[in-house]
Structure formats: structure tokens, C-alpha cells
Amino acid sequence: MILSRLHPVEEAVRSRPREIEWVLFDSGRRDRRTGELKRACRSLGIATRYGEKKALDRLAGPRHQGVVARLAIRGYLGGEAAFEGKAGERFLLLLDQIQDPQNLGAILRVAEGAGAAVVLPERGSAPLSEAVARSSAGAVERVPVIRVGNLRRFLDRLKSQGFRAVGLDPAGTEIYRLDLTGDLALVVGSEGKGLRRLVREGCDLLARLPMKGELASLNAAAAAAAAAYEVVRQRGFSPKVLD
């Protein structure tokens, strides 16, 4: 996988140094942040290369910020990883055929902030690509990403282990009326069609986000963010009372 731009490459150097084949720097660029990244690469034994800007453009397009890295493709975790963590506090975001890399990256960023792991089906999901890494602002390096064969069957397995499955769907109950505590799998549907029928039927409950304007729904990433932070709120957020 080719990764570019300073923040995603910095995150990879920090968290996945053994998976980096090399980092290529623009030989004409001189600034503090690039210098710090070069020193970090040397201290970790990561191979560094130098080339003209046009060489980096060919690899990653014109918006690379003077740095391009080649990484091994990010590995997925197996299904057993979904059951790790303290019972009663586990939180999963199950993504039903999220195919847009920008949406997937944004959802990974939400998951990192909300303390959730992400579950993707093997078919119909965007891969963990450079575009996903960029839009996640580095969160792709920190969020557990679990890959499963059949999302409906995995939902049934989760429920047998004490999880409740709540699917986001316009036909559901307003999300603020639901109890979202305990082990929870929040299921987010695809950008256009929402949840597939069998996945919807596998959920214990359906939840909707109230829409006060003329739009019928939010996009997948925005909906995941709104719902995930309602989960965070219910799990012990205590607002400060200002004098």
C-alpha cells in the first residue's frame, strides 16, 4: 500500500514500523516536521529514500506533502477479536457494505474517538487503502478492524455472546429513547441502500436519528458519528455544571 502526506506517514512510523518497506522524501523539501520524520525513521531502522518531487507525484499524486511510504497492506483481525475487552463495556461498529473509502475512513476516525472496534464483511466493503488512511487522519492505525465472512451469521454469534445489535434505519425508534449500554453492536448500512434485509432482520432493535430538516437521512459517516456519541453519552459521560 502506498501512503502519503505527513500525518498518515507519521502515524504509520509510530505504530507500524516493521510493516514499512521504505519512506521516500522529496529531496528539495526542508522543514522541521519533515526533519523530525526522517530522524524517527533512522532511529527505528526504516529505510529512507530521496527523490525529486515529480517522482513522488507519480507514486501518490500532487498532494503528498513531500513524503511517500510503501507499507504492507494492513492486516485484518479475525472474528474472535470482537469478543475481547471487558464484558458489559464492549462496543462494535458493524459496517454493512460501506464502499466509499472517504466514509470508511471517517467512520474509523469516529470509532477511534468513541472507543469502538470496527467489523467489516469480506465482500462489498471498501479495502483499507491509502484513501481510507488519509480520510481517517491516522485512526486506521489505531482502531481494531475485524473481518468476517457473513455479517448476518456474525450478528447471531454476537447475540449468543451477550451483545445487543442495534441497526440504524429510518423505520426504527428514535435513538435517544433506547438503552445503548452494555455490550453493543451498532450496525450502519451502506451509503445508498442502508441495511440489507437479512442484516436488518438480524438486529434486536432498529434506531433512527431524528431529522428536523427536509433531508431524509445523513450519510453513513455522519450517522455513525451521531449514533456512536449517543452510546458514549449513555456510558457514563457526566457533564460539568457551570456556575
Secondary structure by P-SEA (a helix, b strand, c coil): ccccccaaaaaaaacccccccccccccccccaaaaaaaaaaaaaccbbbbbcaaaaaaccccccccbbbbbccbbbbccccccccccccbbbbbbcccccaaaaaaaaaaaaaabbbbbbcccccccccaaaaaaaccccccbbbbbbccaaaaaaaaaaabbbbbbbccccccccccccccbbbbbbbcccccccaaaaaaccbbbbcccccccccccaaaaaaaaaaaaaaaccccccccc
